[in-house]
Amino acid sequence: MDDQAVGIDQVGDDSWLETREDERKRPATEPRRWWGWAALVLSLAGFGDSLYLTIEHFSGGILNCPETGGIDCWAVTHSPQAEVFGVLPVALLGLIFYTVLTAINLPPLWRRRDEIGRWLSYARLASVITGIGFVFYLLYTELFSIKKICLYCTGVHVLTFLLFALVVSTLPTMLATPGLSER
């Protein structure tokens, strides 16, 4: 089948093909463009979810969440476990966590190929390891202490897991910085 039969010559602009080809030819030591964008989108979603939980915590509002069976956001967010040491709201910790992640997950920072880029990669790793550890603790508390699940909290947990998977899976490439001497 020739190109004219399918109408490719009539479209005229095949720059998208060059971009895809460039992406496939990128060396394994170069970060993919979508990594930074995916991390930013996940971070912003986590920020939004955490912001909503924090606002509801401080305003004393009731989350828009069903109270059926094992799902009860109010029970989770008003439990003693919803505050660290009875002082610091877990929702606020989540907001701080996602504020930091949003800042270090800006796409241009994912493309840095210098010493700062390396430190940012380690900062991302430390952040998501801390975050996923806290998620495991919160899941344990929801399932075994409170015996209820909060859907908004679960959203934050899923986003944290996805960020953890993205950062850990891309770390070898992000640390393979050409031009920097190994220390």
N, C-alpha and C positions, 0 to 999 in steps of 0.2 A: 504494500500500500504506500503510495507516494505522499509527500507532505501536502500537496495541494488537495488531494482527495479528502484529507481530514480538516483542511482549512487552516493549517498552522501558518502558512505564508500570509494568509489574510489577516491574522491577528497582529503580526508585525513585531510585537514586543516579547522577547523571550529572555529578559533580564532576570526573571525569577529562576530560570533554568541555570544561569550562570551562578547565582547565589547558592542554589542547592549543590552545584558542582563544587564551588569553593568550600562549602561546608563539609562535603565528603572528603575533599583532599586535605583538609586541615590536619596537621600532625597530631599524634596522640598526646603530645605535651601541651597543646593549645586548648584552652577552655572553649566549650561550645557557647555560642551567643545566647542560647535559650536558658542556660543554667542561671545566669544572673536574673533574667526576667522571671523565671519560674520561682526563684527564691524570693524575689521582691513581691510577687503576687501572693505567695503563701504567707509571707510576713505581714503584708497589708491586711489579708483576711484574718489572720490571728490577732492583729492589732485591733481591727474592728470588733471582733468577737469579745476580746478582753476589755475593750473600752465600754461596750454595752454591759458586760458583767460588773465592771467597776462602777459605772454610773448607777446601776440598779442597787449595788451594795450600799453606796453612800446616800442614795436618795430614799432607801427603804422601799423601793418599788418591788412589784411582783413581776418576775420574768414571764414572758409570754411562752409558757411551756405546759404541756399537759401534766396532770397529776394522776396518772393511771398506772397501776401495777408497779413495776420497778422504776418507773420514770417519775421523778418529782424534783424539779429544779429548786423549788423553795426549800425543801428539806435539806438538800445538799448545800445550797448557798447560805443557809442560816444555821448550819450545824457548827459545833465547836471547832471542827476541822477546817472551816472556811476562813479561819484566821490563824496565822502562825504566831505562837506564843500568846494567843488571845489579843494581839495588838495589830498585826499587819495582815490586811485582807489578802487572801490568795489571788483574788481577781486583780488587785493592784500589782502584785508580783508579776502576774501574767502580762499586764499592760506595760510594765517596765521592761520585761523580757522581750516582748514584741516590738517595743520602741527601739531597743538596741539592735534587734535583728533587722528591722527595717533600715536602720542607718547603715549597717555593715553589709547589707545585701543589695545595695544599689548596683545596678548592672555595670556601670563603669568601674566600680571597685572589684568586681569579679574578673575584669580583664587586665588588672594591674599585674605586670610581670616583673616586679622588683621586690625588694626586701619588704616594703609596706604590704604588697600583695600577699607575701608569705605570712606575715603577721596577721593579716586579716583572715587568712585561711585558718590559722590556729585559733583566732578569736571566734570564728564561726563554729569550729569544731568544739571548743570548750563550751560555747553557749548551748549548742544543741545537745551535747552530752549532759550538761546540767539540766536542760529542759526536759529531756526524755527521762532522766532519773526522777525528776519531780513528777512527771506524768505517771510513772509507775507507782510512786507513793500515793498520788491522788486516786488513781484507779483502785489500788488496794483499799484505800479508805472508803471510797464510794461503794465498792462491792462487799466489803467485809465489816466495816464499822457502821456506816450509815445505811447500807443495804438499799440504796437508791442511786439512780443515775441522773445526771443533769445533761440534757441534750446540748446546751451551749458549751458546757465544760468538755463534753465529748468532742465537739467541733474543734476546740483548742487542742485537745489531745491528738486528734487525727492530723491536724495541721503541723503540730510539733513533730509527730512521727515522720510525716512526709519531708519536712525540712531536715530532720536527722538523716533520713535515707539519702536525700540529695547531697548533703554536705559530706557525709561519709563516703558515698560512692564516687564523688568527684575529687576527693582530697588528693589521691595520688597524682592526678593531672595538675591540680592547682599548686602542688608543692614542687613539681618538676619544672622549675623556673629556669629557662635557658639564660645563660649569661651570668648567673650568680654562682660564685664559688661555694662549694659545700663547706659548712663549718663543722 
